[in-house]
Amino acid sequence: MRRVRFSTAAMIGVTGVGLWLLLPRPVAAHCDTLDGPVVTTAKAALEKKDVTPVLKWVKKKHAGENVAAGREFVEAYVKFVHYAEGLYLAATGESTHHAESEKTKPESGHEHQ
């Protein structure tokens, strides 16, 4: 069996390229920009006062949903966020909600010592 030897420069080069490939780089998705296809279609739909062109961006699984379903989702999401925030406050030992910490006195007129 023949033994392959790599030079120090080759090893440094391969290591450098490998590390460069692992570096995080910014990602620019065209769809997420203000000149992307979704926003462009939405602007055109607003100008024409016709929502039909925008419907191509709605996933088929959401096609039958309506405003009531959206409101139900938002209500459930808000409850979940408050639950998660309560868990965080309990775990970190903080005793107040972020909105309450901005007040100088509780609304009920009494203070906790």
N, C-alpha and C positions, 0 to 999 in steps of 0.2 A: 504494500500500500504506500502510495506516495504522500508525503507530508507537505501541506501547503503552508507557506509562511507569509504573513502579512506584515508590511512595513508599519512602523509607528505612524507615519503620516496617513496611511490608508485607514488605520484603525481610528485615528482622530477624525478623519473625514467622515467615515461611516457613522461614528458616534454623534458628530455634529449634525449631520443630516437627520439622524433619528430624533435627536432632541428638538431640532427645528420643526419637524413634523408634529411633535407633541405640544408645541406652544399653542395657546389659545389664540384664535384669530376672530375678529368681528365677522358676524354673518349678516348679510344684507338680503333679506328676502324681498323680492320685488312686490309680492302681494301685500306686504305689510306697510308699504309706503303710501304717501298721499297721492302719488301719481300711478299707483298700482291699479290693476284691473277692477278690483272690488269698489274702490273709492270712485274711480272714473265712471263706472256703471251707475253707482248711487247718485253721483252728481247729475248725470244725464237723466236719470229717472225723476229726480226732483224738478229739474227744469221742465220736463214733459208732463209732470204730475201723473206719472204712470209707473207703478211699482213692478210691473211685469218683467222688465229686463233684469232686475235685481234677484228675482226668484231663482235664477240659474245658480246662484251662490248658496242657496238654502239646501242643506242636505236632505235627502229624501226621507230620512227617519224623522225629520222635524216638519215635514210638509203639512201634515194634518193638524199640527198644533195651532193654538189660537192665543189670544191675549190672556184669557183666563188661565191657560196652562202656564204661560210665562209668569204671570203674577204669582201663581201657586209655587213655581220654582223659586222665585225671588224670596218669597216668604219663608220657604224651607231653608234657603241658603242663609238668610239673615239669622234664623234661629240657630243654624249650625255654627256660624261665625261667633255668635254670642256664647254658645256652649264651649267652643274651642278657646275663646278668650277667657272664659271662667276657669277652664282647666289650666291654662297658662298662669293666670293670676294665683290660683291655688298652689301650683307647683313652685312658683317663684317667691311666694310669700307676700306678694303685693296685696293690699287690702281694698283698693279702690279701682273702679272702672276709669278708663282714661278721661272720660267726660267729667266724672265727679272730682277728679284731682284738680281740675281747673277752677272749681268753685271755691269760694272762701268759706262758706257755711253751707251745711246741708239745707235743702228746701224745707224740711220739717221744723226747723228752728232750733233743734238741739244739736249739741256737739258731742262727739265721742272722745273720751279721754284715754 
